[in-house]
Amino acid sequence: MATNQPWADDIPVYVQAGRVIDS
């Protein structure tokens, strides 16, 4: 889903997905 996103540093995949959907 997220590969080289700036916020994909230390954030879990489920949080990443939640941020993408919430944003």
N, CA, C and O atoms as a Tinker XYZ file with bonds, in Angstrom:
    92  protein
     1  N      0.836000   -1.190000    0.000000    73     2
     2  CA     0.000000    0.000000    0.000000    64     1     3
     3  C      0.880000    1.252000    0.000000    63     2     4     5
     4  O      0.909000    2.014000   -0.966000    81     3
     5  N      1.587000    1.437000    1.101000    73     3     6
     6  CA     2.487000    2.584000    1.188000    64     5     7
     7  C      3.931000    2.110000    1.120000    63     6     8     9
     8  O      4.348000    1.250000    1.895000    81     7
     9  N      4.681000    2.670000    0.199000    73     7    10
    10  CA     6.056000    2.214000    0.013000    64     9    11
    11  C      7.039000    3.269000    0.477000    63    10    12    13
    12  O      7.752000    3.058000    1.459000    81    11
    13  N      7.090000    4.393000   -0.204000    73    11    14
    14  CA     8.071000    5.421000    0.133000    64    13    15
    15  C      7.387000    6.702000    0.589000    63    14    16    17
    16  O      7.750000    7.799000    0.165000    81    15
    17  N      6.402000    6.550000    1.449000    73    15    18
    18  CA     5.708000    7.727000    1.967000    64    17    19
    19  C      6.517000    8.325000    3.113000    63    18    20    21
    20  O      7.147000    7.590000    3.873000    81    19
    21  N      6.508000    9.641000    3.245000    73    19    22
    22  CA     7.272000   10.317000    4.302000    64    21    23
    23  C      6.792000    9.937000    5.689000    63    22    24    25
    24  O      7.566000    9.981000    6.646000    81    23
    25  N      5.527000    9.565000    5.811000    73    23    26
    26  CA     4.992000    9.205000    7.125000    64    25    27
    27  C      5.074000    7.705000    7.361000    63    26    28    29
    28  O      4.629000    7.212000    8.398000    81    27
    29  N      5.640000    6.977000    6.404000    73    27    30
    30  CA     5.738000    5.517000    6.544000    64    29    31
    31  C      7.057000    5.143000    7.212000    63    30    32    33
    32  O      7.637000    4.096000    6.926000    81    31
    33  N      7.515000    6.004000    8.094000    73    31    34
    34  CA     8.807000    5.800000    8.743000    64    33    35
    35  C      8.714000    4.746000    9.834000    63    34    36    37
    36  O      9.293000    3.664000    9.726000    81    35
    37  N      7.986000    5.075000   10.873000    73    35    38
    38  CA     7.920000    4.198000   12.043000    64    37    39
    39  C      6.474000    3.844000   12.349000    63    38    40    41
    40  O      6.158000    3.355000   13.434000    81    39
    41  N      5.602000    4.097000   11.384000    73    39    42
    42  CA     4.168000    3.921000   11.620000    64    41    43
    43  C      3.723000    2.560000   11.115000    63    42    44    45
    44  O      4.096000    2.157000   10.014000    81    43
    45  N      2.922000    1.842000   11.912000    73    43    46
    46  CA     2.408000    0.533000   11.517000    64    45    47
    47  C      1.554000    0.638000   10.262000    63    46    48    49
    48  O      1.038000    1.704000    9.928000    81    47
    49  N      1.415000   -0.493000    9.572000    73    47    50
    50  CA     0.684000   -0.505000    8.310000    64    49    51
    51  C     -0.770000   -0.106000    8.530000    63    50    52    53
    52  O     -1.349000    0.621000    7.722000    81    51
    53  N     -1.359000   -0.580000    9.622000    73    51    54
    54  CA    -2.772000   -0.278000    9.841000    64    53    55
    55  C     -2.962000    1.204000   10.146000    63    54    56    57
    56  O     -3.999000    1.780000    9.818000    81    55
    57  N     -1.974000    1.813000   10.766000    73    55    58
    58  CA    -2.061000    3.250000   11.032000    64    57    59
    59  C     -1.884000    4.015000    9.725000    63    58    60    61
    60  O     -2.549000    5.024000    9.493000    81    59
    61  N     -0.985000    3.530000    8.877000    73    59    62
    62  CA    -0.779000    4.156000    7.581000    64    61    63
    63  C     -2.074000    4.135000    6.781000    63    62    64    65
    64  O     -2.485000    5.152000    6.222000    81    63
    65  N     -2.712000    2.974000    6.730000    73    63    66
    66  CA    -3.954000    2.840000    5.980000    64    65    67
    67  C     -5.011000    3.763000    6.571000    63    66    68    69
    68  O     -5.758000    4.412000    5.838000    81    67
    69  N     -5.072000    3.821000    7.902000    73    67    70
    70  CA    -6.051000    4.688000    8.548000    64    69    71
    71  C     -5.806000    6.139000    8.208000    63    70    72    73
    72  O     -6.753000    6.900000    8.011000    81    71
    73  N     -4.553000    6.529000    8.138000    73    71    74
    74  CA    -4.232000    7.921000    7.815000    64    73    75
    75  C     -4.600000    8.227000    6.373000    63    74    76    77
    76  O     -5.108000    9.307000    6.070000    81    75
    77  N     -4.346000    7.282000    5.491000    73    75    78
    78  CA    -4.657000    7.497000    4.077000    64    77    79
    79  C     -6.161000    7.650000    3.902000    63    78    80    81
    80  O     -6.627000    8.511000    3.156000    81    79
    81  N     -6.915000    6.802000    4.603000    73    79    82
    82  CA    -8.369000    6.850000    4.469000    64    81    83
    83  C     -8.921000    8.095000    5.159000    63    82    84    85
    84  O     -9.844000    8.732000    4.653000    81    83
    85  N     -8.355000    8.437000    6.312000    73    83    86
    86  CA    -8.862000    9.557000    7.090000    64    85    87
    87  C     -8.501000   10.880000    6.438000    63    86    88    89
    88  O     -9.244000   11.855000    6.544000    81    87
    89  N     -7.366000   10.911000    5.769000    73    87    90
    90  CA    -6.942000   12.143000    5.129000    64    89    91
    91  C     -7.761000   12.352000    3.873000    63    90    92
    92  O     -7.568000   13.342000    3.168000    81    91
